[in-house]
Each structure stands twice: as C-alpha cells, then as structure tokens.
Amino acid sequence: MTERILIVEDEKSIARVLELELTYEGYQTGVAHTGSEGLIQFRENEWDLILLDLMLPEIHGLDVLKRIRTSDPAIPVILLTAKNDVKDKVAGLDLGANDYVTKPFEIEELLARIRACLRQSTGNGNSEVRRFEQLELNETTREVIRSGRSVELTPREFDLLLYLMQHPQQVLSREQVLNAVWGYDYYGDTNVIDVYIRYLRKKIDAGEPSTYIQTVRGVGYVLKEHVHEAKK
C-alpha cells in the first residue's frame, strides 16, 4: 500500500519541492501551509507520516505537534527546523517528535529519515489492539468487535471510542473529550459529544447484558462496565 505523507510547511516553494520529490518516490502527499490547516488535514484524512515545520502561521508547530500527539501517539512526525532552533528541537522531541531535519537540508537525507521512521512505525506493532472487557479495538485496521460481533463505526465514532479506551475507568470531562477528539480549535456546541456518545452506545451495547460508557452527571463520561439488572 502506498504510504501517505502530510507536508505542513508555510514556505510554498519548499512545500512544492517536497511534494514533487515525495510523489516521484512513490508517496501520496497532502500539503498544508498553516498550523490550523495542518490540523484540519490531519483529522480529516489518514496519514502514515507528517513532515512538520515549526515556524508556522496561525498555530506554532510545537502546538500542532502537541495536538497531534493528544489524539494519535503513534504516527511518525519529522520536524523541519531552522539551523539555530535548538530549544525548539529539544521541545519537539520531548513532545513526541520522532526526528528532525535542519533547513536547508539535502533531500536524500530527508528521504532516508522518512524511510527509517516508516520502517520503525511498521515494526513497532502497527496493529496495536486495545481491549476492555468484551470490547476489542484495532488501531491499525480500525476494526471494533464486541463479544465476537463486528461493530461498524464512523471515523469520528472510532476516534471517540479510542480516546475512551485509552483512559479506561477514568472520568473524562466533556472539555477533555472535545479537545482530544474534536481539537482545541473546535468552536461548535459541546452537545456534539452527547450525541456521539448516544451513537456509540447504540452500536456497542445493542443486545448486550451490560453497558460500557457511563455518564457522570455534571462532569462527563467514563469507560466502565455496568451490568443490567435481570428482569423479574
């Protein structure tokens, strides 16, 4: 399968060169020129690796990285940095970046680093499976199974369930869920969370003797099993 790489770079000439070189190497690419545009593309499409410039308009690259890592701790991210940005390089690595390349860079070096990151990603259990009671979620195939039954979810429903399964037994506020799944720059109604929780419950709990997503009144939600009382 052809790997997909997202290029987040505000200098359009550099972004265009990267796009052409990566396409020539057989990768599929997407391009964003601002931090907010990069986050939108990250959330709306599936990517295998992200090239992320640090000095971005609208949202700084470190903040973009932080938000990416909130919702996806595994996707490889290579930072594109200026020569003297030592503090930003260190901060980026501390926030979970896999590698960095200093501008101006040789394209051959960047391509080698991309290949190394993709190999490492594939070799490090790209098929991580999370389990909670009788619920199973595969992060790679995006399959969800409960008690042997396949559960079909939309991309947003899957991301919401994944976040809950990353924090089992932990009470999560609506703000935490909104930031992690919809993003810090989402300005819509927080009731969207309640709507999607209802969708999830309907699909996951159909015909089951217990529910997994519980409401904590006035706070938010928690992934915790609740067994229905048997009818007398």
N, C-alpha and C positions, 0 to 999 in steps of 0.2 A: 504494500500500500504506500502511496506517495505521501511523504511527510509534509505537514503544513506549518509554515513559519510566519509569524506575525512580526512585521517590522514597525516599531514605534520610534520615529525619527522626524524631528521638525525641519531639518535641512533637506529640502526636497531633492537637491542634486544627489546627496548621499543616499537618501532613501531609494531614488530611482536606480542608482548603480547597484545597490544591494538587491533590489527587486530583479534586475536583469541578470545579475550573476547567479542568484539562487534559482531563478527559473531555468537558466542554462544548465545548472547542476541537477535539475530534475525535481526541485521542490515546488510545491504550490505556495504562493505568498499572498499576504494581505498587508496593506500599508495604512498607517495612521500617523498624522502629523502633530497631534496634540495629546496631552495626557488623558483628557476626558474621552477623546475619540478612540484612543488605545483601549481604555477600559470597556467602552461600548463594544468594540470588535471582539475583545477577549471574552465577554459574556455571551455574545450572540453567536459565536462560531466555535468550532472545535479546532484546537491548535496543538501541535506537537512540541513547539519551542517558540520562545519570544526573544527577539532582539530589542532591547530597551535602552533608548538614550536617556541620560539622566537630566539634562538641561532641556526640559520640555515646557512649552507654554500651557497655561491653564492649570495643570496639575504637575508638580515636580515628579521626576522619575522615581525617586525613593518612595513617594506616597503612592504612586501607581503600583510599584512592587509590593508595598505593604498590603494593598487591597487585593492584589492578585493572590498573594500568599494566604490571605484570610479565607478565600474560597477554594483555592487549589494549592496545596502544599507541595505537589509533586512536579508540576510542569517545569521543564528546564527554562531558565531565564539567563541570558547573557547580556551584561551591561555594556553599553557603548559609552566610554567616559573620555573626558579631556585629560591631557597629559598630567596636569598637576592636581587633579581631584582626588588626592589620597584619602581624605576623610570620607568623601562620598563612596569611594571604592570599598573602604572598610565597612561603612554603614550598610552598603548594599549587600555585601557578603554576610554581614550579621543578620540582615533581614531575610536571607534565604536565597540570594542570587547564586547561581551555580558557577559563574565565571564572569570575567570582564575582559574587554579588549580596549586598548587605549588608542584614541584617534591621534594622528592618522594611522590607519592600520593597513597591513597587507591582506588582500582578500584571501590569499591562500591560507594564512594563519587563522582568519576568522572561520573559513570553511572547515579547517581541521578541528577547531574548537566546537563547532556545531556538530560535526560527526561524533566527536567524543562525548558530548552531552547527550546526544540521541542514543548512542550505544549504552551509556550508563543508565539512561532512563528505561530503556528496554530491558536491560539486565537486572534492574532493581525491582523486579516484581511489578511490572506494569499492570499485572492482573490482581491488584490488591482487593481482597474480598472482606467486607465488614459484615459482622453478624450480631444480631440482637434477638435473643430468644429464638423463635422460628423464622425470623426475618433475615434475609441474606441479600447483600448489595454488592455488585461487582463494579468497581470504579472504572475499569477499562472497557468492558462490554456494555456498561450502563444497564445491566440486567438486574431486576429485582424479583426475588422469589420469596413467598411466604408459605410455609408448610407444603412445599413442593409445587405450589401454584405460581405461575408466572404472573407478575403484576406489570401492566403497561402504564408507564408514566410519561408525562411531557418533560422536556428538558428542565423547566423551572421546578416542577414537582420533584424530579430526581435530585436537583441541587438542594432543595429544601430538606428532603429526607436524608441526604448525605450529611448535611450540617447537623441534623439531629442525631444521626448515628455516630458522628464524630464526638458527640458530647452526651453519651447515654447517662441517664439518672441525674442529669444536671438541669436545673431550672434555667431556661433561657428567656430573657426579656424580649419583647417584641422589637425593641431597638437593636438588640444584638442580632436577631434573626434578619431584620431588614438590612442592616449594614453588611452582613456576611453573604446573603443570598441575592439581594437586590442592589447592593452597593451604597457607598456613602453619599453618592450624588443623586440618589433617588429622592424625588420630592413629591411622590404621589401619596395617596391615602394609606395609612398603616393597616387599614382594614383588609388590604390585599392579603396580608398574612393569614388572617382568619379564614378568608375564602379558600386559600390554597391548602390550609390545614384540613378543612372540610373535604376538599377533593381527595387528599391523601388518605384520610380516614375511610372514606367511602370505598376506595380502591384496595387498601391494605387490609381492612377489617371485615370485608364482605364475607359473611358466613362463618366467621371465626368466633371462638368462645371467649376471646379477650381482645382488648384494645391496647395499642402501644403508645399513642400520642395523647397525653393528658393535659388538660387546661389547668393552669394555676391562676386562680381568679385574681385579677388586678396586676398580674406580673407578666405571664407569658405561657410557655409550654415546656413540657419535659417528656423525654422518651422513657416511659416506664410502663410496665405491664399492669393492666387491671383486668382481672378475670370477672366476667359477668356472673351474677348470681343465677343459679339454676331456677327456672320457673317451677313453682309447686303446682 
